[in-house]
Amino acid sequence: MNTTSSRWAGRYLSALRTYLAQDPQANQRPAANKLGVQAQRMGLGILDLAQGHEQALSALVSLGHSPGNGNGTFHRAESFFHQTLTPIVTALGAGRAAAQSKPPHTLLTAANLRVRRETIRRKTAEVALKKSQTHHDQLLAQSILMQEQFRYLSHQILLAQEEERKHISRELHDEISQILTGINVRLAALKIEATANTGNLKKNIAHTQRLVEKSMAAVHRFARELRPAMLDDLGLIPALLAFMKEFGKRTGLHMRLTAAAPAKLEPLDNLKRTVFYRVAQEALTNIAKHAHANLAKVSLQAQPGAVCMEIHDNGKAFDVNRILGSRRRIRLGIIGMRERVEMVGGIFSIESTPNKGTTIRVIIPFHNDIKK
């Protein structure tokens, strides 16, 4: 389509849309005849007008009109096009009456047939597009279902891990610890009974006592790490404080905890308190292993309807996207933290900036109604 026919096609589309927006009983003849006379003066033929009409139909389809929508839009457009052809067909019939083998109405019928074919083709394409969209929607629904199933499976695994840790913690505390205490008491009695024996016996018994006491301390530490009884008995803040104090002594990392009043955190249920504790535990472990930091700060503050925890270190930064895309152990730790948080309807994010360290932010709602 050349520039002249393109300019006429734009006028045609504008006039057609104006006519279609009017009352169906409105007379289309003046506007259509005017367009036909303009086309004739511009030297356009019937095929040029048909191409302009095809472009107009395409525009109607893009605006949401359908050949089968029942409002008569395409029938009115066809009638408008016929009226536009009238001046050109009349001129052809008058000027070429002797030489023309086909009467004017035959040309009009041929143009009308072409328009009908184009309409059918576009309708077929529209049906195929709808089928493709339906198939796409089905695939998307299946993907969402699989994702939900994966999250449910991850949820169940984390819950099972937590229950197993609680069981092991109780076993260590109730059985092994009691056995070791009994051994220690027995050794103390032996030391008293052996006062008449040589000093080597006393020395050996004292050394054995120290080993047993060290073993007991290790058992208590393992029990706290697996499932701190303080978390269930006293709450999140005392449990975090005890863990950070012991962890700082063991790693040399300076620790700092700032927290809201415990009463503001009371609406958190046991599972959400556990999530906060496990995220802090994993994050501090990663800081000690990978960040080369000497200070870690944990902040636990109440927000409207939620609790926010931030864990910040002054160590080296890292590329979050690169770490998440790798298969390193720290990646698994980050994914585990994120899964725990999202399991209870929370939001997990990481910010890592050179010379500023890394901040892990966790927001968990009291009643799972936070907006993401």
C-alpha positions in Angstrom: 0.0 0.0 0.0 1.5 3.3 -1.1 1.4 6.7 0.7 -1.8 7.9 -1.1 -3.8 4.8 -0.3 -2.4 4.7 3.3 -3.6 8.3 3.8 -7.1 7.4 2.5 -7.2 4.3 4.7 -6.6 6.4 7.7 -9.5 8.7 6.8 -11.7 5.6 6.1 -10.9 4.1 9.5 -11.8 7.4 11.3 -15.0 7.8 9.4 -16.0 4.1 9.9 -15.4 4.3 13.6 -17.5 7.5 13.8 -20.3 5.9 11.9 -20.2 2.7 14.1 -20.3 4.8 17.2 -23.6 6.4 16.1 -27.1 5.0 16.3 -27.5 1.9 14.0 -30.3 3.7 12.2 -28.0 6.6 11.2 -27.6 7.2 7.5 -24.1 6.2 6.4 -24.5 7.3 2.8 -23.2 10.9 3.0 -19.9 10.0 4.8 -19.4 6.9 2.7 -20.0 8.7 -0.6 -17.6 11.4 0.4 -14.9 8.9 1.0 -15.6 7.2 -2.3 -15.4 10.5 -4.2 -12.1 11.3 -2.4 -10.7 7.9 -3.4 -11.7 8.5 -7.0 -10.0 11.9 -7.1 -6.9 10.4 -5.5 -6.8 7.8 -8.3 -7.5 4.8 -6.2 -9.2 1.7 -7.4 -11.5 -0.9 -5.9 -8.6 -3.1 -4.7 -7.1 -0.1 -2.9 -10.4 0.5 -1.2 -10.7 -3.2 -0.3 -7.2 -3.1 1.3 -8.2 0.0 3.3 -11.3 -1.8 4.5 -9.2 -4.9 5.5 -7.0 -2.6 7.6 -10.1 -1.2 9.3 -11.4 -4.7 10.1 -8.1 -5.5 11.7 -8.4 -2.4 13.8 -11.9 -3.4 14.9 -10.6 -6.9 15.9 -7.8 -5.3 17.9 -10.4 -3.2 19.7 -12.2 -6.3 20.9 -14.9 -6.6 18.2 -15.6 -10.1 16.9 -17.3 -11.2 13.7 -19.6 -13.3 15.8 -20.4 -11.0 18.7 -23.9 -10.5 17.6 -24.0 -6.6 17.7 -24.0 -6.2 13.9 -20.7 -4.3 13.9 -19.2 -6.1 11.0 -22.4 -6.1 9.0 -22.7 -2.3 9.4 -19.0 -2.0 8.4 -19.7 -4.1 5.3 -22.6 -1.9 4.4 -20.5 1.2 4.9 -17.8 -0.2 2.6 -20.4 -1.0 -0.2 -21.7 2.6 0.0 -18.1 3.8 -0.3 -17.5 1.8 -3.5 -20.6 3.2 -5.1 -19.0 6.4 -6.7 -16.1 4.4 -8.2 -18.3 1.5 -9.4 -20.7 4.0 -11.0 -17.9 5.8 -12.7 -16.5 2.6 -14.0 -19.9 1.5 -15.3 -20.5 4.8 -17.1 -17.0 5.2 -18.6 -16.4 1.6 -19.6 -19.9 0.4 -20.4 -19.0 -0.9 -23.8 -15.6 -2.4 -22.9 -16.5 -3.8 -19.5 -17.3 -7.5 -19.6 -18.6 -7.5 -16.1 -21.3 -5.2 -14.8 -20.6 -2.9 -11.8 -22.5 -5.1 -9.4 -20.1 -8.0 -10.3 -17.1 -6.0 -9.2 -18.9 -5.1 -6.0 -19.7 -8.7 -5.4 -16.1 -9.8 -5.9 -14.9 -7.1 -3.4 -17.6 -8.2 -1.0 -16.4 -11.9 -1.3 -12.8 -10.9 -0.6 -13.9 -9.0 2.5 -16.0 -12.0 3.7 -13.0 -14.4 3.1 -10.7 -12.1 5.1 -13.3 -11.9 7.9 -13.5 -15.7 8.0 -9.7 -16.0 8.1 -9.4 -13.5 10.9 -12.2 -15.3 12.8 -10.4 -18.6 12.4 -7.2 -17.0 13.6 -9.0 -15.6 16.6 -10.4 -19.1 17.5 -6.9 -20.6 17.2 -5.5 -17.9 19.5 -8.2 -18.6 22.1 -7.3 -22.3 22.0 -3.6 -21.4 22.4 -4.5 -19.1 25.3 -6.5 -21.9 27.0 -3.6 -24.3 26.6 -1.3 -21.8 28.1 -3.6 -21.2 31.0 -3.8 -24.9 31.7 0.0 -25.2 31.7 0.3 -22.2 34.0 -2.3 -23.8 36.4 -0.3 -27.1 36.4 2.9 -25.2 37.2 1.3 -23.3 40.0 -0.1 -26.6 41.4 3.3 -28.2 41.3 4.8 -25.2 43.0 2.3 -25.4 45.8 2.9 -29.2 46.1 6.6 -28.5 46.4 6.1 -25.9 49.1 3.8 -28.2 51.0 6.5 -30.9 50.8 9.1 -28.5 52.0 6.8 -27.5 54.8 6.3 -31.1 55.9 10.0 -31.8 55.8 10.8 -28.8 58.0 8.1 -29.7 60.5 9.4 -33.3 60.6 13.0 -32.0 61.2 11.8 -29.8 64.0 9.9 -32.6 65.7 12.9 -34.9 65.4 15.2 -32.3 66.9 12.8 -31.9 69.8 12.8 -35.7 70.3 16.6 -35.9 70.2 16.9 -33.0 72.6 14.6 -34.7 75.1 16.5 -38.0 74.8 19.9 -36.3 75.4 18.6 -34.4 78.4 16.4 -37.1 80.0 18.5 -40.2 79.5 22.2 -39.5 78.6 22.5 -36.6 80.9 21.1 -38.6 83.8 23.5 -41.5 83.1 26.5 -39.2 83.0 25.3 -37.5 86.3 25.1 -41.0 87.9 28.6 -41.8 86.8 29.9 -38.6 88.2 28.3 -39.2 91.5 29.7 -42.7 91.6 33.2 -41.5 90.8 32.9 -38.9 93.6 32.0 -41.7 96.0 35.0 -43.7 94.9 37.3 -40.8 95.5 36.1 -40.6 99.1 36.4 -44.3 99.6 39.9 -44.4 98.1 41.5 -42.0 100.6 43.6 -44.8 102.0 45.0 -45.7 98.6 47.7 -44.1 96.6 47.6 -40.7 95.1 47.5 -42.0 91.6 44.0 -43.4 92.1 42.7 -40.0 93.3 44.4 -38.3 90.4 42.8 -40.7 87.9 39.4 -40.4 89.4 39.7 -36.6 89.4 40.7 -36.6 85.7 37.8 -38.9 84.9 35.4 -36.5 86.7 36.6 -33.7 84.5 36.0 -35.7 81.4 32.5 -36.5 82.5 31.8 -32.9 83.4 33.1 -31.9 79.9 30.9 -34.5 78.3 27.9 -33.2 80.2 28.5 -29.7 79.1 28.7 -30.9 75.5 25.5 -32.8 75.9 23.7 -29.7 77.2 25.2 -27.6 74.4 23.9 -30.1 71.8 20.5 -30.1 73.4 20.3 -26.3 73.3 21.3 -26.2 69.6 18.9 -29.0 68.6 15.9 -27.6 70.5 16.5 -25.1 73.3 14.1 -25.7 76.1 14.3 -22.0 76.9 12.5 -21.2 73.6 9.4 -23.1 74.8 9.7 -22.2 78.5 10.8 -18.5 78.5 10.2 -17.3 75.0 12.2 -16.0 71.9 14.2 -13.2 73.4 15.8 -15.2 76.3 16.5 -18.1 73.9 18.2 -15.8 71.4 20.2 -14.0 74.1 21.5 -17.3 75.5 22.4 -18.7 72.1 24.2 -15.5 71.1 26.1 -15.4 74.3 27.4 -18.9 74.0 28.0 -18.6 70.2 30.1 -15.4 70.8 32.2 -17.2 73.3 32.8 -20.1 71.0 33.6 -18.1 67.8 35.0 -14.8 69.2 32.3 -12.9 67.3 31.0 -9.8 69.1 27.3 -10.1 69.4 24.6 -7.4 70.1 20.9 -8.0 70.5 18.2 -5.3 70.6 14.6 -6.3 71.0 11.2 -4.9 71.7 9.4 -5.6 74.9 8.6 -9.3 75.2 4.9 -8.5 75.6 4.8 -7.1 72.1 6.0 -10.4 70.7 3.5 -12.6 72.6 1.0 -12.9 69.7 3.7 -15.0 67.9 2.8 -18.7 68.0 5.4 -21.4 68.8 6.1 -22.2 65.1 6.8 -18.6 64.2 9.1 -18.1 67.3 11.0 -21.2 66.1 11.3 -19.8 62.6 12.9 -16.6 64.0 15.3 -18.6 66.2 16.4 -20.9 63.4 16.9 -18.1 60.9 19.1 -16.2 63.5 21.0 -19.5 64.2 21.7 -20.2 60.5 22.5 -16.5 59.7 25.0 -16.2 62.6 26.6 -19.5 61.6 27.1 -18.2 58.1 28.5 -14.9 59.4 31.1 -16.8 61.5 32.1 -19.1 58.6 32.0 -16.8 55.6 31.7 -13.1 56.3 35.1 -12.4 58.0 33.2 -10.1 60.4 33.9 -9.2 64.0 30.5 -7.8 64.8 27.0 -9.2 64.3 23.8 -7.3 65.4 20.4 -8.8 65.8 17.3 -6.5 66.0 13.9 -7.8 66.8 11.1 -5.2 66.6 7.4 -5.2 66.6 5.5 -3.7 63.7 1.7 -3.2 63.1 0.5 -6.7 62.8 4.0 -8.3 62.4 7.5 -8.8 63.8 10.6 -7.7 61.9 14.0 -9.2 62.6 17.2 -7.8 61.0 20.6 -9.5 61.2 23.5 -7.3 60.2 27.3 -7.9 60.1 30.2 -5.7 59.2 32.0 -8.4 57.1 32.6 -8.6 53.4 29.7 -8.4 51.1 28.8 -10.9 48.4 26.7 -11.1 45.2 23.3 -12.4 46.4 22.2 -13.6 42.9 25.5 -15.4 42.3 25.4 -17.2 45.6 21.8 -18.3 45.1 22.7 -19.6 41.6 25.6 -21.7 43.0 25.6 -25.1 44.7 27.6 -24.0 47.8 26.5 -24.9 51.3 25.8 -21.3 52.1 23.2 -21.3 49.3 21.4 -24.2 50.9 21.4 -22.3 54.2 19.8 -19.2 52.5 17.2 -21.3 50.8 16.4 -23.1 54.0 15.9 -19.7 55.8 13.7 -18.4 53.0 11.6 -21.6 53.0 11.1 -21.4 56.7 10.0 -17.8 56.6 7.6 -18.2 53.6 6.2 -21.4 55.2 4.6 -19.1 57.9 3.5 -16.4 55.4 6.5 -14.1 56.0 8.9 -12.1 53.8 12.6 -12.9 53.5 15.2 -10.6 51.9 19.0 -10.1 51.8 20.9 -6.9 51.1 24.7 -7.1 50.7 26.7 -4.0 49.9 30.5 -3.6 49.7 32.0 -1.8 52.7 28.6 -1.9 54.4 28.2 -5.6 55.2 25.2 -7.8 54.8 21.7 -7.5 56.2 19.1 -10.2 56.4 15.5 -9.0 57.0 12.6 -11.2 58.0 9.1 -10.0 58.5 6.5 -12.5 59.8 2.9 -11.5 60.5 1.0 -12.4 63.6 -2.0 -13.8 61.7 -0.7 -14.6 58.2 -2.4 -11.5 56.6 0.7 -9.5 55.6 0.7 -8.0 52.1 3.6 -9.1 49.9 
